[in-house]
Amino acid sequence: MTLLGQFALWAAFLIGLWSAGLAFLTRWQDRPELAAAVQRSAYAICIALLVAAFALWKGIFAHDFNIEYVASYTSRNLPEYYLVSAFWAGQKGSLLFWAVVLGIFGSLAQALTSSRFRDLLPYVAGITNLIVVFFIAVMLFGEHANPFERLSFTPPDGNGLNPQLQNPGMVVHPPMLYLGYISLTIPFAFAIAAMLARKLDAGWIIAMRKWAIMSWIFLSVGITIGMWWAYLELGWGGVWGWDPVENASFHPWLTLTAFLHSVMIQEKRGMLKRWNMTLVIGTFLLSIFGTFITRSGVIASVHSFTQSSVGYFFLAFLMVTAIVSFTLLYTRWDSLKPEAELESMVSRESAFLFNNLALVGIAFSVLWGTLFPIISEAVRGTKITVGPPFFNRVNIPLGLFLLFLTGVGPLIAWRKASVRNLQRQFIVPVAAGLVTFGVLFAMGLRGFYPLMSLGLAGFVLGTVAQEFWRGVRARMSMYGEHIFAALSRLVSRNRRRYGGYIVHVGIVAYFVAFVGLAFQEKVSVQMVPGQTEVVRSPYGHDIAFTYMGTSQYQSLNRLVSAATLQVTRDGKRLDDIVSEKRQHVDSFGRPTFEPSTEVGLHSDLREDIYVVYAGSPDGTERAQFSLIINPLVNWFWIGGVILVLGGVLAMWPGGPQIKTKRRAPVAQAGYGVPLREGAVKG
């Protein structure tokens, strides 16, 4: 199987080089058979890489420990669902996973793109194939990067999977982030293809728009599940620590979000063409930068692979791609002139522009903080790490400004808003924000940032509710539809717009959850069986923890010490929370990694009660615990679900128009309903 895998990698590598040569070095525009050959090469590469993936998976499930990668990341007693995730648990497997998925996406881009963009498709195939060639080259020529490398002997068992990776998040989080990173290649390929073909109208945006939204959805899912995984696995009680690898996944999400907003201005007004092209290129480069950070070892992180020369392959690729892409953009600069100018600072275009500046500002600050240790070491010879206080101090104000713009954007008219328009549009949302602020202040909430965050959250929800209600009311008036039928048809006629509004609700949920974490209560205690400790929750409740004792047992591939705490809230029993210390062992019962901790958790919409058992001193009954009360944490996960639902709705293919009997003829109002003759849209 390893020989088959090696052969498949070489076949994909050679086909990729050949097809890239055809795409960039020949006049395929005048020879349809060459263009077709370039496009078909994407399918051949995909098949070859799927064969390579099958070969590695066969080795993993057959416990072929003569394969170095299999011996390093699996063991005979590793549960089967973690055998699946072992494919991307290490550097070699993740490189192959990246190449395989890119091969699949490259072939899907050829198969699913409309034939009206046929002038771009050979270039798109050439670009995606060339990037696949890079990943295969890293595996074939990089030091210790080949997933099919064999050992000189066959050990009786493998090392197994790191305990921190033996979590359901490992099955979902890395693939989602990889899918987000990898699918960014398709928008990048269409952007470069448009410049090469000099097809710089909105066609390339239409061709790649759903790919961009899909990338954004994958990144959103990956980041949210990563937060959940870190919350449960690391035992620190937080969800986001501004770790360099966390930041690396956040960069492209921010710039891609900016692109998805600014591209609407290009489609509506023909503006920001140069900016959008720059954002697409920059987003792809940031995805490669994230891979470099993960694999080079130049920045310390709990997420990164060990230091490896493979990282410098990515650095070279990043630099070459940036030089070629921006040089090409420079040569097409004049062809990307805007078709219109900004007419007023009080317009939807202006709101989207400020939205972009806020998103890119956050991305730059996070990038600067991530790179600062490298820069400080190069300049001063001492690596200075930038911690959460810097990121919070810079990004909280920018985040609040962004939340404000989230509510403002839908309320302002295109081109130029009138005073009457502003008065009519802002009354309800502003009232919602002020009422939210006042109620929370009256309930005793204090602190500028928490009050401002939740007040702006009310403002945004007021905006979204108003937009939905006005659209529904208009359809009910024009068609006599029932409220639920009006809502369904309103959304189905403009899925992208209302999907975006749903995404905004998800963002509000994230802000609410972050406010909750600001009021975290945490204590560290030593307890003996029968002892009770009381922690005052941020809501004013007394949470009592009674230590019931510790039990030891063996489960699957680990030895477990489980400590049980009985928990009551204001005297009413809530739950028995169990936190564990785990010592993982191989199939011969030998310890394989340092002991790990599994947190205990009681969770509801109001707060999480979070327990970490840190162990017991030898020969004593005393146990060390961290007891944490986290308000509103579940709103992170609720917000993630809402975010994804909105994204899926926005990219869902449109169906046939719903035929309904109109009561009055006319122009489109923008709520999925016609506008009566003589009426003026605000």
Secondary structure, 3 states (H helix, E strand, C coil): CHHHHHHHHHHHHHHHHHHHHHHHHCCHHHCHHHHHHHHHHHHHHHHHHHHHHHHHHHHHHCCCCCEHHHHHHCCCCCCHHHHHHHHHCCHHHHHHHHHHHHHHHHHHHHHHCCHHHCCCHHHHHHHHHHHHHHHHHHHHHCCCCCCCCECCCCCCCCCCCCHHHCCHHHHHHHHHHHHHHHHCHHHHHHHHHHHHHCCCCCHHHHHHHHHHHHHHHHHHHHHHHHHHHHHHHCCCCCCCCCCHHHHHHHHHHHHHHHHHHHHHHHHHHCCCHHHHHHHHHHHHHHHHHHHHHHHHCCCCCCCCCCCCCHHHHHHHHHHHHHHHHHHHHHHCHHHHCCCCCCCCCCCHHHHHHHHHHHHHHHHHHHHHHHHHHHHHHHHHCCCCCCCHHHHHHHHHHHHHHHHHHHHHHHHCCCCCCCHHHHHHHHHHHHHHHHHHHHHHHHCCCCCHHHHHHHHHHHHHHHHHHHHHHHHHHHHHHHHCCCHHHHHHHHHHHCHHHHHHHHHHHHHHHHHHHHHHHCCCEEEEEEECCCCEEEEECCCCCEEEEEEEEEEEEEECCEEEEEEEEEEEECCEEEEEEEEEEEEEECCCCCECCCCEEECEEEECCCEEEEEEEEECCCCCCCEEEEEEEEECCHHHHHHHHHHHHHHHHHHCCCCCCCCCCCCCCCCECCCCCECCCCCCCC
